[in-house]
Amino acid sequence: MEVSEADSSSNSSVHRRIGASDLVEDFLCAVCLRLAVDPTTLTCGHTSCRICLAQWFFNSKKKECPMCRQPYEGHPKTNYQMKNMILKLMPNDVAEREKELAENNENSDVVKKFDEALAKVKTKKSDFASFCAGIVIAVCIFVVAYLAWYWQSSDANMLVLKPVQTWRQKDVAAWLDQMSWASQYVPLAMEHKIDGNVLLSLTNESVKQLLNVTDTTHEHALLLAIEMLKVHGLKMPTTLWEYKTLYPGRCLFLVYGMKDFPRTTMLYLWLYFYDDMFLPFVKAIIGPTDVNLTIIAETEEVNTSDWMKFAFTAFVMPELLVVYFAWQMFAHHSFTPLFVLVTAILYQVLEYFTWTQFFSKHEWRQSLPHLKAWFRHLISAFIFMVLWPIVPSLICDVFFYGALYISPIQASIALYNKLVR
């Protein structure tokens, strides 16, 4: 009994010698170096304020310790044993720190979002949904690969790859049929057996005589188109598929660029591909839908008012330009323009939410890390555009058709996640 009383007296003296001031350093946050509020201890052993850990998570986009960068798993909880100990030893200091943090409403919002982000636990239902999503993606990839293989074999028959002198009657008929306003002259061209050589020799009189062209506008447009065939020796691309056949790298860059960074893409086209990509794109948007795009590029001029409208739209709503272009594509296609149009609309809505979040009072800091990802995507696109000649054409086509037909799914998922958040 005496030994017990001695031990008790000894312990009391030890507690008197060790005061709260001696333990302050052990209760400091590893990030802000102040008294830890809602201390959270990670698997590596470091402890920090929960608000500091949450801010580090949203700034770095990584589940790692702010001190040693060691990753952690799961959802770390508040160390209530340490929290209670701090509260008992330093109640005044704790009250002062909590009051200081409560004055900023952002802190509670950040902690709440941090807990919501880490509390997402996969259930059987989500696993089943992920399995179904994987099946859908696999099927989409298979379909895209098949389309790339199927259409690649048909690219060899494109008129843009055949010298005009080698055109047969069906090639001339296909050339006329691609110009919606000239499709009415196809039967007469087949009747008079007009091939490539005969086509190049046509004059004002022979056009009227052989094709019975009575419309002066059609006559002028047809003679201009024939003159362009004489100058270039080949048919100039008038559809997306023909342009892709000649310039697969450019088209791949254009498809991904207008989706991820449309303003930078338009600036790049203006600087380096003004005559053969940028100007035809502008004129196709402002021009009529029933005229051949090549003739538009050669004849129509863009006035100051149209340039101002284009510049304003490109800066404020760049994806709307793609919507206009997809609408023009309906004159030649019926399936693909629908995917392009839907994708452009979805990404324009996504951009609206992105800018709204960027300028929001509470979340603009969290949007800044996306700039790094934006620069990485931009550099990757430029590198691929430079290296595409050494990439097998089948792989290039898979990426191209994947961007066309899978992008609506990706945009829909991204928009859904934005709305949920």
Summary of the structure (lengths in Angstrom):
residues: 421
radius of gyration: 33.3
end to end distance: 64.7
largest distance: 131.1
contacts: 1164
relative contact order: 0.07
helix: 74%
strand: 2%
